[in-house]
């Protein structure tokens, strides 16, 4: 997790696992191992599903004692004396078992089979449904379990594609069979090796600080809805040292050691509870309740936490009473029109007694999550970015008594405020995370996963469109914008170096270096992040003579495509660069453009106007601007532009669709270099 203090950036795993004593994780590990190896408890009576640990049922044959749902063989076997009752159920269990699914049972719903399973092998429910449909003997709908608890009913169409989602809080959720599971996960123990890290940028005495701990973790699901975690942190490096919030930083200590419990409370929704060591040097408990509506399009969610401080010192364990309350209430919306998009708003009382509001917009591109956060709390306005990346293997092993794995994902976060505000305890049960991936808009909108698994195809991302990013960090020409945006899901990471004679900031005295990341975040919406460094300029030299910190600026930019260009039909876009903060590189603009083909060659042309809408330290575009570009095949694109201050010329060299090199002459005489790497998520 990342933060920022004194206006600079920091990410801190100190807000994750914190402290305890060596005996605590050792005991928890012993208990987990004992539970994993112990014989199963008695099966709960029929009708008391989820009340106790499920007994293991044999595979492939399955007869569910106390099953309250009558199994009728499919039409093609019902009249055959060779097919006994429950033989079709056994066939479904054997089928799901062969696909690596667990916590298995089978029933019927109307004229369809109803396989029930837990998927710890594939990344997305569509993949499991596609694999099942590939070998299914008849039409079916499915129910997915998580931690042994029924999570979502996925009604499928004639080809097995998910068409409707119901949750146990919905009135129409089907009644599931009682009795034992086949391939129960309570006989499996997961051992994870993870990295907890923190970094901070921008301190005047040490521009880059970081810390890293190895986290050794054991995870176990003892009964339906429960999840046990026990972990230990081994320090590798620490530049920060102990402080008031993290007094045991830099020493071996317990990581998150806790129990999570999920349960459906009828129509009220999904409840969760957590107790134990929560991270961020906190111990205590948490309770939450969430209610999904309309297949997860809307989710209401609330949580409360009661925690105290906890740390390990030279004299032993130090802790306070659990007397600090925090929590939130909010909602999430997932528009069906844009699969993978989530809009979230909350009001909260945070861990360190500040109160405020926050909003988040999150987008999933395949296995990658990108989100932007805004908070107003404690008198501060804070912005943040979270990027979550998948960690191989993409297919996880199952049916093993012990699995040794890396974590499924790795998160990189950034916050514009490192002051400890706007924080909630880490490592508590999250209802939204528990339900993640079962939302109806995602299941119906990302059917390519289902088709790929059903047909045995390998998905290959489309090659990125030739829409390279300019020196400004947004798609365009040299520094001026175009009327188009990056296609949805396309990303470019880039670097530019402007000589001091052509620099935007401190022109004539220092060069400017720009690092950017730009993404087609939504259809017709492009978002760019840029970090501009001014080598040689030491802004805090008067505070700390000889400081190694050089001046730098971060900025957020965006552009919306209002009309899409096609040939000579003009497109129209509006945008803003360097939207927040001091706005040292600010512009607001409207731009029109065309993209015709002339004499067999593709061309681009644009014209726009940048009015000074808001007060800014500098307007990089101020008045009229325009550009013309001609594509010489797919290798080179020469361009000439007027950026409202000067004339510039340049050429882009494209080494295939992924690598771009840029050379430009600002004011037609000062050479600048740039490069970029593009791909599609």
Secondary structure, DSSP 8 states (H G I E B T S, - for coil): -EEBSTTS-EE-GGGS-----HHHHHHHHHHHHHHHHS-------TT-TTSS---EE-SS----TT--S-----HHHHT-TTS-TTHHHHHHHHHHHHTT-EEEEEEEETTEEEEEEE-SSSSSHHHHHHHHHHH-SS-EEEEEEETTEEEEEEEE-TTS-EEEEE-TTSTT------S-EES-GGG-EEEEEEEEEEEEE--SS-SEEEEEEEEEEEEE--STTEEEEEEEEEEEEESS---SS-TTTTS-EE--EEEEEEEE-GGG-EEEEEEEEEETTEEEEEEEEEEEEGGGTEEEEEEEEEEEEEEEETTEEEE--S-EEEEEEEEEE--TTSTTEEEEEEEEE-TTS-EEEEEEEEEEETTEEEEEEEEEETTEEEEEEEEEEE-S-SS---S-SEEEEE-SEEEEEEES-BSS-S---SS---HHHHHTT--HHHHHHTHHHHHHHHHT---------S--B-TTSSBBSSSSB-S----TTEEEEEEEEE-GGG-SSSTTT--EEEEEEEEEEETTEEEEEEEEEETT--TTTTTSTT----EEEEEEEEEEEEE--BEEEEEEEEEEES-STT-TTBEEEEEEEEE-EETTEEEEEEEEEE---S--S-BSS-EEEEEEEEEETTTEEEEEEE-SS-EEEEEEEEETTTEEEEEEEETTTEEEEEEEEEEE-
